[in-house]
Amino acid sequence: GQLEEARATATAVLKLVEEARQKRGGAPSGDFWQDVTEAEARLLLGEAERALQLYHDARIAAQNEKGSISSTAKQVARLLGVLELSDINRNKLKAEFGI
């Protein structure tokens, strides 16, 4: 119920993610939670295609971390309940996490 506040937080999170990326010299983080946090922030800000790619890459890289993936799937399902997305992107997100 606080979508605008969530979007403001997402903007701040993306600034931190970018700062961390710059400190790494642009290298991938290699951290599942950082990657899915960026994906969630981008999804909240309407960047569904980029979010889908980030979620996919994080899920593949951490495919043995079933608990982390399951937790992320639950959060994605919550977001699908409140965000306005195209049917295509909604279905892609569902397929990505089997929800």
N, C-alpha and C positions, 0 to 999 in steps of 0.2 A: 503494500500500500504506500510505499515511499519511493516511488520510481525516480522522481527528480533528485532526491537525496542520493539514491543509489548511483545515478548517472554522474553526479558531482564527485562522488567517491571514486567511481571508475576513472574519471579524468585524472584525479590525483594519483591513483594507482598506476596508470599508464606513464605518468611522468617518472615515477620511481622505477618502473620496469625499464624505461628508456635510459635512465641514469645508470642502472646496473648493467645494461647492455653496452653502454659506452665504456664503462670501467673494464668490461671484458674484451674490449676492442671489437665488439660486434659479434663475438662468438656466441653460439647457442648456450643457454643457461645449463642445460642438462639436469634441471630440477623440475620434476613433474608439477609440483604445486605452484611454482612461479609461472610455468607455462600455461596451466589451466586458469590461473588467476588472470593472466593477460587475456586469455580467450574469453573469460567471463566478462571482463571489463569491456572488451571490444563488442561482445554480444549486447551488453547493456546500452552501448553507444550506437547501436544500429549497424555495426560492421559485421554482419552475419557471415559473409563469405570468408573473411579473415579469421573470424572466430572458429568457424568450421575447420579450417586448415590447422590452426593451432591446437584445437581439441584432438584432431586426428593424429597429428604428429606426436603430441604428448601421450596419447593412448597407446600408440604403436611402440614408442620408446619405453613405456612402462608396462607393457602387456602382461608381465608377471605380477604386477602389483594390483591384484584383484580388488582388494579393499579400497585402495585409492581411486581406482576406476569406478567402482560401485558408488562411492561417496560423491564423486564428480557427476555421475549419471543422475543421482538423486537431486543434486543442485540444478542440473540442466533441466530436469523435469519440472522443478519449481519455477524456473525462469520461463519455460514454455507456457506455463499457466498464466503469466502476466504480460509477457512481451508480445507485441504485434510483429509477427514475422510472416513472410510469404509461406504458402503451403510447401513450396519446394524446400526452403531452408528449414522449416519446421520438421519435415519428413527426413531430411538429411541428418539433422541433429538426433532425431529419434533412432534412425538407423545406426548412427555412429556408436551409440551407447546401448542399443537394444532395448529401447523404452517405447 
